[in-house]
Amino acid sequence: MSAIERISTGLPGLDKVVGQLRLGDNVVWQVTDINDYRYFTRAFATRALSENRRVVYLRFGLHPAVVEPLPGVKVYELDPNNGFEAFSTEVHTIASREREGVFYVFDSLSDLLSAWATDLMIGNFFKVTCPYLFEQNTIAYFAVLRNSNSYHTIARIRETTQLLLDVYKHKGQFYVHPLKVWNRYSPTMFLPHVSSGEEFVPVTSSVDIARLFSQLKHYKLSDAVRRLDYWDRILIRAQELMDRLEQGDQSAVPAEREIIDLLCKIMIGRDERILSLAKSYFTLQDLLEIRNRLIGSGFIGGKTVGMLLARSILKADRDTCWEQYLEHHDSFYIGSDVYYTFLVENGCWKLRLEQKKKENFFTAAKELQQRIMDGAFPAPIREQFEQVLDYFGQSPIIIRSSSLLEDAFGNAFAGKYKSEFCVNQGSPQERYCAFEKAVKRVFASTMGEDALTYRLQRGLAGSDEQMALLVQRVSGSSHSKYFFPDLAGVAMSHNAYVWREDLDPDAGMMRLVAGLGTRAVNRVEDDYPRLVALDRPTLRPAAGFEDIRKFSQHKVDVLDTDLNENDTVVLDDMLGLKADFPGWNLLAVRDHETTRKIKKLGIKKPDAWVLTFEKLMTATDFPQIIRRMLKKLEAAYNYPVDIEFTANFSADAGLKVNLLQCRPLQTVGKPRKKEASLDYSPDNVLLANNGSFMGGNILQALTGIVYIQGEEYSRMSVSERYEIARLVGQINRFFCNDEHESVMLIGPGRWGTSTPSLGVPVSFAEISNAAVLVEVASQKHGYMPELSYGTHFFQDLVETRIFYIAMFPDQAEMVFNHQLFDQFDNALPKIFPAYSKWRNAVKIIRPAESGKKLWLNAGLRPRRLTSFFTAI
């Protein structure tokens, strides 16, 4: 058995006290003054350099440096303001790069409070860093400032470290009191030791120890403040200031702005534009109310900030009394620190760091998802969860993702993370289990393939992305066994889908459904929400009642309180509920023709209805309310906005809107003022349409086409269609390796459908590198595109700058001349020989190999909208 290598602290007397240091030791010094820590780090570094050891100084504190710039000392400058994850990852990366046997000196951990605001995260950092340094056979020095951190944090540090040494200076002498020395013991080790020349002499007399500690007065076991996290101390200070202001204490006024800025910094986020808005519209009372409904600590996340900020903007509006239109909310917020603490406490952090490596980015994510689902919450968090559920009783609730980066300027993360409904029925224990499982599902969605792909594409793979949560009461009411809102939808202050020349893009648009809003934000299968141009709310893309009936909402998403689960109900099954539905006649019209046919056939069914929302548009001021709301929010943001809402009718209060979400609307920019010309032969036009596209004006050369042939695809089994979808994903990854590639995807029906009979069931990650996406209709095979403006799918297209075209070849003025593909060789067998059997169904066209060029030219023309793609 090899002998243990003994390492000197640089102070021979101290070596005797602790039995010297050993490789793997993490040494934490609790000091009153940073200069006291410097005394020990200088001795440590000097001795290590004299023995030709490698010394690394990790510099991040606000205090003066604790290691002198000696030859041989390697200094890393770190910025904790980038967040816990980025900071911890950087330290881990440095330790991996420097490898074994390095001697580390860290700045004071207490200084991390200025960046992270919570002791909790300091404890988390130490718990994930200390074990890794131990495995690397290093020795690391850390410091904490006495009375700066909570007892709980010091306890977590003590539990994790190998040595914890309490240091104080009195009358020019250092006293070192070892509180923990792992795997070493002597009869006097855990007594205070006083410096005497080069020695540290134990103070053994009870008289001397009592006199010494009474003079130092550094132990205050009854000090309630020390038992609080730094975060809580800030909030107590804010509440005390609020109390003074309410009592009319004018001397408190100058401090109000300072405390608002501080609270915004620790609760709202780091995005400067959002922070500026928060500081302008949130009052001190607003911020304290957020804290009163916050579980844990940390940021409340983008989705929560957007919802609360929008409500504050409207509350400050002097032109409209929004209280008469808006529902109140009583949401709770799960702070972002809960997410990281959950990962740390459940042993997930090491795997999280491994997952961030390029080679493990997707593969390790699956294991991490499972570990999250198997994890357990600390008892204090469980208690707060139970209190929230007690508050809501058996009202249905929804747990919504609200990550740090979500709903920010430039990054919507639309649909990338989960939102989970809890119908919230059953015993308290059953309701709690469902709630906790829902929270973990949202946490696990941070490791979903679409979310990870999105972060890679947006250059956010290394960013601090903590998951906070928004817990909301589901807006709506009970109708027999179903619970749902009367209306739900999304609305945008800018309308990128103007299907007629006389529509104003700046008036905005709305995507409206009856029931839960899931059918408004997702691409629904074989169903059609109502699209509303807010300057012409009665105008519809569909013409004639037959088209209106066909392209309308036929199913309603609800919560089934009997079965305690989500459900989708066909409209016919909802007709028996219309009697207790105050606004039914505003949403639906009788379908007399269908009713006559039903009766003629002798079928006993209620009269048929169609959800047109026609009277809602004509007999109420609802569209004007939404338009006014959007304009007010857009003006405050100085940017187009995108909102989610529900609305409910009541006999006494009329129609009330529940504003659920507000975020900057991701746009592709303004169309070019001057169009470039393009000469082409009509015989070479591959496809052309009149208005069914999104993406602004464009003139772009394309390097390739991937074409899924509809007739061949229709003959495939379900499993074969999924195989085609995975092939598309491989093609997508193949083209992403060359930044000069610009590829058009053409396929039958809806890309990204979950129903293979309606299109190609790809995930967005499998089509994310396309430049143009084309959906081709076919009445014969049941393929029907949907211009899903306002959905998460649409946000994906916009943020990745994918131009979208819906093709209806049977309609006048539309051309789809797919015979032109016969001019080109199919590159599929060459690029993917394993998939050669699909050469008739999947074509990869590389025009340059045939000496030809491909162009997409589209935009708003005088008197008509048009887009066409041509081969020259």
HELIX and SHEET records of a PDB file:
HELIX    1   1 PRO A   12  VAL A   18  1                                   7    
HELIX    2   2 ILE A   34  SER A   50  1                                  17    
HELIX    3   3 PRO A   80  ASN A   82  5                                   3    
HELIX    4   4 PHE A   84  GLU A   98  1                                  15    
HELIX    5   5 LEU A  109  LEU A  112  5                                   4    
HELIX    6   6 LEU A  113  TRP A  116  1                                   4    
HELIX    7   7 ASP A  119  GLU A  135  1                                  17    
HELIX    8   8 TYR A  151  THR A  160  1                                  10    
HELIX    9   9 SER A  206  LEU A  216  1                                  11    
HELIX   10  10 VAL A  225  ARG A  227  5                                   3    
HELIX   11  11 TYR A  230  GLU A  246  1                                  17    
HELIX   12  12 GLN A  250  ALA A  252  5                                   3    
HELIX   13  13 VAL A  253  MET A  267  1                                  15    
HELIX   14  14 GLU A  272  TYR A  281  1                                  10    
HELIX   15  15 LEU A  284  ASN A  292  1                                   9    
HELIX   16  16 GLY A  302  LYS A  315  1                                  14    
HELIX   17  17 TRP A  322  GLN A  324  5                                   3    
HELIX   18  18 SER A  336  GLU A  345  1                                  10    
HELIX   19  19 TRP A  349  GLN A  355  1                                   7    
HELIX   20  20 LYS A  358  ASN A  360  5                                   3    
HELIX   21  21 THR A  363  ASP A  374  1                                  12    
HELIX   22  22 ALA A  379  PHE A  392  1                                  14    
HELIX   23  23 PRO A  428  ALA A  444  1                                  17    
HELIX   24  24 SER A  445  MET A  447  5                                   3    
HELIX   25  25 GLU A  449  GLN A  457  1                                   9    
HELIX   26  26 PRO A  505  ALA A  507  5                                   3    
HELIX   27  27 THR A  518  VAL A  521  1                                   4    
HELIX   28  28 GLY A  544  LYS A  550  1                                   7    
HELIX   29  29 LEU A  571  MET A  574  1                                   4    
HELIX   30  30 LEU A  575  ASP A  580  5                                   6    
HELIX   31  31 TRP A  584  LEU A  587  1                                   4    
HELIX   32  32 HIS A  592  LYS A  600  1                                   9    
HELIX   33  33 GLU A  614  THR A  618  1                                   5    
HELIX   34  34 PHE A  622  TYR A  637  1                                  16    
HELIX   35  35 PRO A  682  ASN A  684  5                                   3    
HELIX   36  36 GLY A  710  SER A  714  1                                   5    
HELIX   37  37 VAL A  718  CYS A  736  1                                  19    
HELIX   38  38 PRO A  756  LEU A  758  5                                   3    
HELIX   39  39 PHE A  764  GLU A  766  5                                   3    
HELIX   40  40 HIS A  792  GLU A  799  1                                   8    
HELIX   41  41 HIS A  818  GLN A  823  5                                   6    
HELIX   42  42 LEU A  828  ILE A  831  1                                   4    
HELIX   43  43 PRO A  833  TRP A  838  5                                   6    
HELIX   44  44 PRO A  847  SER A  850  5                                   4    
SHEET    1   A 2 ARG A   6  ILE A   7  0                                        
SHEET    2   A 2 LEU A  21  ARG A  22 -1                                        
SHEET    1   B 9 VAL A  73  GLU A  77  0                                        
SHEET    2   B 9 VAL A  55  ARG A  59  1                                        
SHEET    3   B 9 PHE A 103  SER A 108  1                                        
SHEET    4   B 9 ILE A 139  LEU A 145  1                                        
SHEET    5   B 9 ASN A  26  VAL A  31  1                                        
SHEET    6   B 9 LEU A 163  HIS A 170  1                                        
SHEET    7   B 9 GLN A 173  VAL A 181 -1                                        
SHEET    8   B 9 HIS A 193  SER A 196 -1                                        
SHEET    9   B 9 GLU A 199  PRO A 202 -1                                        
SHEET    1   C 5 LEU A 294  ILE A 295  0                                        
SHEET    2   C 5 PHE A 332  ILE A 334  1                                        
SHEET    3   C 5 MET A 467  ARG A 473 -1                                        
SHEET    4   C 5 ILE A 397  SER A 403 -1                                        
SHEET    5   C 5 SER A 419  CYS A 422 -1                                        
SHEET    1   D 4 SER A 477  HIS A 479  0                                        
SHEET    2   D 4 TYR A 482  PHE A 484 -1                                        
SHEET    3   D 4 LYS A 555  ASP A 560 -1                                        
SHEET    4   D 4 GLU A 565  VAL A 570 -1                                        
SHEET    1   E 5 ARG A 530  ALA A 533  0                                        
SHEET    2   E 5 MET A 509  ALA A 514 -1                                        
SHEET    3   E 5 LEU A 487  MET A 492 -1                                        
SHEET    4   E 5 VAL A 641  SER A 650 -1                                        
SHEET    5   E 5 GLY A 654  PRO A 664 -1                                        
SHEET    1   F 2 ALA A 588  ARG A 590  0                                        
SHEET    2   F 2 TRP A 609  LEU A 611 -1                                        
SHEET    1   G 5 ILE A 698  LEU A 702  0                                        
SHEET    2   G 5 LEU A 854  ARG A 861 -1                                        
SHEET    3   G 5 ARG A 864  ALA A 871 -1                                        
SHEET    4   G 5 VAL A 685  ASN A 689 -1                                        
SHEET    5   G 5 VAL A 815  PHE A 816 -1                                        
SHEET    1   H 6 PHE A 693  MET A 694  0                                        
SHEET    2   H 6 PHE A 803  MET A 807 -1                                        
SHEET    3   H 6 VAL A 772  VAL A 776  1                                        
SHEET    4   H 6 VAL A 743  PRO A 748  1                                        
SHEET    5   H 6 GLY A 704  ILE A 708  1                                        
SHEET    6   H 6 VAL A 842  ILE A 845 -1                                        
SHEET    1   I 2 ARG A 750  TRP A 751  0                                        
SHEET    2   I 2 GLY A 759  VAL A 760  1                                        
END                                                                             
